[in-house]
Amino acid sequence: MSPYEFRLTDVGEGIAEAEIAAWYVAAGDRVEEDQPLVDVMTEKVTVAIGSPVSGVVLAIHGQVGQSVPVGSLLVELQIEGDEKTYAAPTSAAVVTENLLADHQQPSASPSTAAIAAVASRSPATHVPLASPSTRRRARELGIELESVPGTGPHGRITPVDFDNYLAQGSQATGNTLTKRTAVHETRIVGLRGKIAKKMLEATRRIPHFSYVEEFDLTELEGLRRELNAERSEQRPKLTLLPFFMRALVRLVPEFPQLNAHYDDGAGVLRSYEAVHIGIATQSDSGLLVPVIRHAETLDLWDCARELLRVTTAARRGRATREELSGSTLTLTSLGALGGIAATPIINHPEVAIIGPNKLTERAVVLNGAVVIRTMMNVSSSFDHRIVDGYIAARFVQRLRRLVERPALLFLHPA
């Protein structure tokens, strides 16, 4: 009987190919149904694919970082109970044998042979089961996952297993200081590779210029705290971003060229009446930009609710392809880590990005007196092919007026 061929199916919405992000099995491994085989990534979504059957891995096809088209052969499996073929690794290759081809005594069953093969392999050939984030932590710390005991299903190394291993290592070595000489090489593939390509494309194709302005958010912070103190349990907690979202919605009719995509190949600027706000979000896999669609239809609380929903989905790796594409204008914020100023990179093919920085109390001169105010620098970047410096300055000053006087956000525009 021929091996069971497991092929890449369409894991997205009509995708043509996907990138192999991580392998969890190797030739000779015995797998159970639904056990993780491989992670593949399409656009910005990583999908864990489980085995459709129980059996023995005969061979895997494709390397981490390789893009493979839909329909490509990924894994060859010997289905459990079929005793005709099995795979056992050698030093050079994986050999497939027909156990009943000669007249000698039949060999052990495929499962037994595979288990013996796995046990006899050198540790270097075994691929431990672990999530991409755990693998990344191990690479960053220079730790071989083969040495970490796993307590999860099928020996999977959980984050708790990894933390326990680190704690044991710290206790064993104490506070001894040692020279560090190792150099670790990491292939930039998967989501990190796609982020690198997108950032390079954005900086190569877009002539950026940045503009930083100081905002006095004392009044806004007072209002935000009061609204949070009086909110019901059904309402989400307000951060600063929903206020900025409402301000952007108010400004788009006045500055339509900023809520736009520039197709430089066709020489066409597409300005949108709909406001789809991208929210730059850090996840374990890297930077993602989930999208809040039709922000013009959302009030302050709706903005906060949708902000929480899409960013949580992105951080947990559950955001859909649609939720990670289609933004017309992007907000990027590092919250308390925001620093004094930044030069954010525009989310191509958009033409503007707004970056609130760190909120801090500092002494300022107001009406001839030195007073303590809650201040923030807001950094913005613009595509200079589309947005002149004067227009950018006017836009930021109008944004500043709205958020410094938050009562204006609740008034209907004239």
C-alpha positions as CSV (number, residue, x, y, z in Angstrom):
1,M,0.0,0.0,0.0
2,S,1.3,3.4,-0.9
3,P,2.3,5.9,1.9
4,Y,-0.4,8.4,2.9
5,E,0.5,11.8,1.3
6,F,-0.4,14.8,3.3
7,R,-0.5,18.0,1.1
8,L,-0.8,21.7,1.8
9,T,-4.4,22.8,1.6
10,D,-5.8,26.3,1.3
11,V,-5.4,27.5,4.9
12,G,-6.5,31.0,4.1
13,E,-8.9,32.7,1.7
14,G,-7.8,31.5,-1.7
15,I,-4.1,31.7,-1.0
16,A,-1.7,30.4,-3.6
17,E,1.2,29.5,-1.3
18,A,2.4,29.5,2.3
19,E,5.7,29.6,4.1
20,I,6.9,26.8,6.3
21,A,7.4,28.4,9.7
22,A,8.3,25.4,12.0
23,W,8.5,21.6,11.8
24,Y,7.4,19.5,14.8
25,V,8.2,16.1,13.5
26,A,11.0,14.3,11.6
27,A,11.3,11.1,9.6
28,G,10.7,8.0,11.8
29,D,8.6,9.8,14.4
30,R,5.3,8.2,15.4
31,V,2.4,10.6,15.4
32,E,-1.1,10.5,16.7
33,E,-4.1,12.0,14.9
34,D,-4.3,15.8,15.4
35,Q,-0.7,15.9,16.7
36,P,1.0,19.1,15.4
37,L,3.1,18.4,12.3
38,V,4.0,21.8,10.9
39,D,3.3,25.5,11.2
40,V,2.7,27.4,7.9
41,M,2.3,31.1,7.5
42,T,0.2,33.0,5.0
43,E,0.4,36.7,4.8
44,K,0.6,37.5,8.6
45,V,-1.4,34.5,9.9
46,T,0.4,31.5,11.3
47,V,-1.5,28.2,11.2
48,A,-0.6,25.0,13.1
49,I,-1.5,22.0,11.0
50,G,-2.1,18.6,12.7
51,S,-1.8,15.1,11.4
52,P,-5.1,13.8,9.8
53,V,-4.2,10.2,10.8
54,S,-2.1,8.2,13.2
55,G,1.0,6.6,11.9
56,V,4.7,6.9,11.3
57,V,6.4,9.8,9.4
58,L,8.2,8.4,6.4
59,A,9.5,11.8,5.1
60,I,9.0,15.5,5.4
61,H,9.2,17.9,2.4
62,G,10.3,21.5,2.6
63,Q,12.6,23.5,4.9
64,V,11.7,26.2,7.4
65,G,11.5,29.5,5.5
66,Q,10.6,27.9,2.2
67,S,7.4,29.0,0.4
68,V,5.4,26.1,-1.0
69,P,2.4,26.3,-3.3
70,V,-1.0,24.9,-2.3
71,G,-1.2,21.2,-3.2
72,S,2.5,20.6,-2.4
73,L,3.5,17.4,-0.7
74,L,4.4,18.1,3.0
75,V,4.5,14.8,4.8
76,E,4.5,11.2,3.8
77,L,2.9,9.0,6.5
78,Q,2.7,5.2,7.1
79,I,-0.9,4.8,8.4
80,E,-1.0,2.9,11.7
81,G,-1.9,-0.7,11.1
82,D,-0.5,-0.9,7.5
83,E,2.6,-3.2,7.8
84,K,4.0,-2.9,4.3
85,T,6.4,0.0,4.6
86,Y,8.1,2.1,7.2
87,A,11.0,4.6,7.3
88,A,14.1,4.4,9.3
89,P,16.7,7.2,9.2
90,T,20.3,6.5,8.4
91,S,23.3,8.8,8.5
92,A,22.7,10.0,5.0
93,A,19.1,9.5,4.1
94,V,15.7,8.0,5.0
95,V,15.3,4.5,3.6
96,T,12.0,2.9,2.8
97,E,11.8,-0.8,3.1
98,N,9.2,-3.4,2.0
99,L,9.0,-5.7,5.0
100,L,7.4,-8.5,3.1
101,A,9.5,-8.3,0.0
102,D,11.7,-11.3,0.8
103,H,11.1,-14.7,2.3
104,Q,12.8,-14.0,5.6
105,Q,11.0,-13.7,8.9
106,P,8.7,-10.6,8.8
107,S,10.2,-7.7,10.7
108,A,8.5,-5.9,13.6
109,S,5.4,-3.8,13.0
110,P,5.9,-0.3,11.6
111,S,5.1,1.3,14.9
112,T,7.6,-0.8,16.8
113,A,10.3,-0.3,14.1
114,A,9.7,3.4,14.1
115,I,9.9,3.7,17.8
116,A,13.1,1.7,17.8
117,A,14.5,4.0,15.1
118,V,13.6,7.1,17.0
119,A,15.2,5.7,20.2
120,S,18.4,4.8,18.3
121,R,18.8,8.2,16.6
122,S,21.3,10.6,17.9
123,P,19.7,13.5,19.8
124,A,20.7,15.9,17.1
125,T,18.2,14.4,14.7
126,H,15.2,14.6,17.0
127,V,13.0,17.7,16.6
128,P,11.4,18.5,20.0
129,L,7.8,19.8,20.1
130,A,7.5,23.4,21.1
131,S,5.7,26.6,20.1
132,P,7.4,29.1,17.8
133,S,7.7,31.6,20.7
134,T,9.4,29.0,22.9
135,R,11.7,28.1,20.1
136,R,12.6,31.8,19.7
137,R,13.3,32.2,23.4
138,A,15.6,29.1,23.2
139,R,17.5,30.6,20.2
140,E,17.9,33.9,21.9
141,L,19.3,32.3,25.1
142,G,21.4,29.8,23.2
143,I,19.6,26.8,24.8
144,E,19.2,23.5,22.9
145,L,15.5,22.4,23.3
146,E,16.6,18.8,23.1
147,S,17.8,19.2,26.7
148,V,14.6,20.6,28.1
149,P,12.1,18.0,29.4
150,G,8.6,18.4,28.0
151,T,5.5,17.7,30.0
152,G,2.9,18.6,27.3
153,P,1.1,16.2,25.0
154,H,3.6,14.0,23.1
155,G,6.4,15.5,25.1
156,R,5.7,19.0,23.9
157,I,7.8,21.6,25.7
158,T,5.5,24.2,27.3
159,P,6.5,27.7,28.4
160,V,6.3,26.5,32.0
161,D,8.7,23.6,31.2
162,F,11.1,26.1,29.7
163,D,10.9,28.5,32.7
164,N,11.5,25.6,35.0
165,Y,14.6,24.5,33.0
166,L,16.0,28.1,33.2
167,A,15.3,28.2,37.0
168,Q,17.2,24.9,37.5
169,G,20.1,26.2,35.5
170,S,20.3,29.4,37.5
171,Q,20.3,27.4,40.8
172,A,23.0,25.1,39.5
173,T,25.4,27.8,38.3
174,G,24.8,30.3,41.0
175,N,26.1,33.8,40.4
176,T,29.3,32.7,38.7
177,L,30.4,35.2,36.0
178,T,31.7,33.6,32.8
179,K,33.1,34.9,29.6
180,R,30.6,34.7,26.7
181,T,32.1,33.8,23.3
182,A,29.3,32.1,21.4
183,V,27.9,33.6,18.2
184,H,24.3,32.5,17.3
185,E,23.0,32.8,13.8
186,T,19.2,33.0,13.2
187,R,17.6,32.8,9.8
188,I,15.2,35.7,9.4
189,V,12.2,33.7,8.1
190,G,8.5,33.4,8.8
191,L,6.7,36.5,10.1
192,R,9.9,38.2,11.0
193,G,11.1,37.8,7.4
194,K,7.9,39.2,6.0
195,I,8.1,42.2,8.4
196,A,11.7,42.8,7.2
197,K,10.6,42.8,3.6
198,K,7.7,45.0,4.2
199,M,9.7,47.6,6.2
200,L,12.4,47.6,3.4
201,E,9.7,48.1,0.8
202,A,8.1,50.9,2.7
203,T,11.4,52.8,3.3
204,R,12.6,52.2,-0.3
205,R,9.4,53.2,-2.0
206,I,8.2,56.0,0.3
207,P,10.1,59.3,0.8
208,H,9.3,59.7,4.5
209,F,9.4,62.9,6.5
210,S,8.5,63.1,10.2
211,Y,6.9,65.8,12.3
212,V,6.8,65.9,16.1
213,E,4.6,68.1,18.1
214,E,4.0,68.6,21.9
215,F,0.5,67.9,23.1
216,D,-1.0,69.0,26.5
217,L,-3.2,66.1,27.5
218,T,-4.0,67.3,31.0
219,E,-7.7,67.8,30.3
220,L,-8.0,64.6,28.2
221,E,-6.4,62.6,31.0
222,G,-8.8,64.0,33.6
223,L,-11.7,63.2,31.4
224,R,-10.4,59.7,30.6
225,R,-10.0,58.8,34.3
226,E,-13.4,60.1,35.2
227,L,-15.1,58.1,32.4
228,N,-13.2,55.0,33.5
229,A,-14.2,55.5,37.1
230,E,-17.9,55.7,36.2
231,R,-18.1,53.1,33.5
232,S,-20.3,50.1,33.8
233,E,-18.9,46.5,33.7
234,Q,-20.2,46.2,30.1
235,R,-18.0,49.0,28.9
236,P,-14.2,48.5,28.2
237,K,-11.6,50.5,29.9
238,L,-10.6,53.6,27.9
239,T,-7.0,54.2,26.9
240,L,-5.8,57.2,24.9
241,L,-6.1,55.6,21.5
242,P,-9.9,55.7,21.2
243,F,-9.7,59.5,21.7
244,F,-7.1,59.7,18.9
245,M,-9.3,57.4,16.7
246,R,-12.3,59.7,17.1
247,A,-10.1,62.8,16.4
248,L,-8.8,61.1,13.1
249,V,-12.4,60.4,12.1
250,R,-13.3,64.1,12.6
251,L,-10.3,65.2,10.5
252,V,-10.5,62.9,7.5
253,P,-13.2,65.0,5.7
254,E,-10.9,68.0,6.1
255,F,-7.7,66.1,5.0
256,P,-9.0,63.4,2.6
257,Q,-5.5,62.9,1.0
258,L,-4.2,61.5,4.3
259,N,-6.8,58.7,4.5
260,A,-5.5,57.2,1.3
261,H,-3.4,54.6,-0.6
262,Y,-0.9,55.7,-3.2
263,D,-0.4,53.3,-6.1
264,D,2.9,54.6,-7.3
265,G,3.0,52.1,-10.1
266,A,-0.2,53.5,-11.6
267,G,0.4,57.1,-10.3
268,V,-3.1,57.0,-8.6
269,L,-4.0,58.3,-5.2
270,R,-7.1,56.5,-3.8
271,S,-8.7,58.6,-1.0
272,Y,-11.3,56.7,1.1
273,E,-14.3,58.1,2.8
274,A,-14.4,55.0,5.0
275,V,-11.9,55.2,7.9
276,H,-10.2,51.9,8.5
277,I,-7.7,52.5,11.3
278,G,-4.7,50.1,11.6
279,I,-3.3,49.6,15.1
280,A,0.4,48.6,15.2
281,T,0.4,45.7,17.7
282,Q,3.4,43.8,19.1
283,S,2.8,40.0,19.3
284,D,5.0,37.0,20.2
285,S,5.5,36.5,16.4
286,G,6.4,40.1,15.6
287,L,4.7,43.3,14.6
288,L,1.1,43.0,13.3
289,V,-1.4,45.7,12.2
290,P,-5.0,44.6,13.0
291,V,-7.6,46.9,11.5
292,I,-10.6,48.6,13.0
293,R,-13.0,49.0,10.1
294,H,-15.4,51.9,9.6
295,A,-14.2,53.8,12.6
296,E,-16.5,56.6,11.4
297,T,-19.5,54.5,12.7
298,L,-18.0,54.0,16.2
299,D,-18.4,56.1,19.2
300,L,-15.7,56.4,21.9
301,W,-16.8,53.2,23.7
302,D,-17.2,51.3,20.5
303,C,-13.7,52.3,19.5
304,A,-12.3,51.0,22.8
305,R,-14.2,47.8,22.5
306,E,-13.1,47.1,18.9
307,L,-9.5,48.1,19.8
308,L,-9.4,45.5,22.6
309,R,-10.9,42.9,20.4
310,V,-8.6,43.2,17.4
311,T,-5.4,43.7,19.3
312,T,-6.2,40.7,21.6
313,A,-6.9,38.5,18.6
314,A,-3.6,39.6,17.0
315,R,-1.5,39.0,20.1
316,R,-3.0,35.5,20.5
317,G,-2.5,34.6,16.9
318,R,-6.3,34.4,16.2
319,A,-6.7,37.4,13.9
320,T,-8.1,36.6,10.5
321,R,-6.6,37.6,7.2
322,E,-9.3,40.2,6.7
323,E,-8.6,41.7,10.2
324,L,-4.9,42.1,9.3
325,S,-5.4,44.0,6.0
326,G,-7.1,46.9,4.5
327,S,-6.2,49.8,6.8
328,T,-6.3,53.3,5.4
329,L,-4.5,55.2,8.2
330,T,-2.4,53.7,11.0
331,L,-1.9,54.5,14.7
332,T,1.3,53.2,16.4
333,S,2.0,53.5,20.1
334,L,4.3,51.9,22.6
335,G,2.4,53.2,25.6
336,A,4.6,53.8,28.6
337,L,7.6,52.7,26.5
338,G,6.8,55.3,23.9
339,G,9.9,57.5,24.5
340,I,10.3,61.2,23.7
341,A,9.9,61.0,20.0
342,A,10.0,58.5,17.1
343,T,10.2,58.3,13.3
344,P,7.5,55.7,12.5
345,I,7.6,53.9,9.2
346,I,4.5,54.3,7.0
347,N,2.4,51.2,6.5
348,H,2.6,50.9,2.7
349,P,0.6,51.8,0.6
350,E,-0.8,54.3,3.1
351,V,0.5,57.9,3.1
352,A,0.5,58.7,6.9
353,I,1.1,57.2,10.3
354,I,0.5,58.8,13.7
355,G,2.5,57.8,16.8
356,P,1.5,59.0,20.3
357,N,4.6,58.7,22.6
358,K,5.0,58.5,26.3
359,L,2.6,60.4,28.6
360,T,4.5,62.3,31.3
361,E,4.1,65.0,33.9
362,R,6.5,67.9,33.5
363,A,6.9,71.6,34.3
364,V,5.7,74.0,31.5
365,V,5.1,77.7,31.3
366,L,1.4,78.5,31.1
367,N,0.0,82.1,31.3
368,G,3.4,83.3,32.6
369,A,3.5,80.7,35.5
370,V,5.4,77.4,35.8
371,V,2.9,74.7,36.3
372,I,2.8,70.8,36.2
373,R,1.0,69.5,33.1
374,T,0.4,66.1,31.6
375,M,2.3,66.2,28.3
376,M,2.9,64.0,25.4
377,N,5.0,64.3,22.2
378,V,3.1,63.0,19.1
379,S,5.3,61.7,16.2
380,S,4.0,61.4,12.7
381,S,5.4,60.4,9.3
382,F,4.1,61.3,5.9
383,D,4.7,60.4,2.3
384,H,6.3,63.5,0.9
385,R,5.1,62.7,-2.6
386,I,1.5,63.2,-1.5
387,V,1.6,65.3,1.7
388,D,3.4,68.7,1.7
389,G,5.0,69.9,4.9
390,Y,2.5,72.6,5.3
391,I,-0.5,70.2,5.0
392,A,1.2,67.8,7.5
393,A,1.7,70.7,10.0
394,R,-1.9,71.9,9.6
395,F,-3.2,68.3,10.1
396,V,-1.1,67.8,13.3
397,Q,-2.1,71.2,14.7
398,R,-5.8,70.4,14.1
399,L,-5.3,67.0,15.7
400,R,-3.7,68.7,18.7
401,R,-6.6,71.1,19.1
402,L,-9.1,68.2,19.2
403,V,-7.3,66.0,21.7
404,E,-6.3,69.0,23.9
405,R,-10.0,70.0,24.0
406,P,-11.7,66.6,24.2
407,A,-15.2,68.2,24.5
408,L,-14.9,68.9,20.8
409,L,-14.8,65.2,20.0
410,F,-18.4,64.9,21.3
411,L,-19.8,67.7,19.2
412,H,-21.3,66.9,15.8
413,P,-19.3,68.5,13.1
414,A,-20.9,71.5,11.4
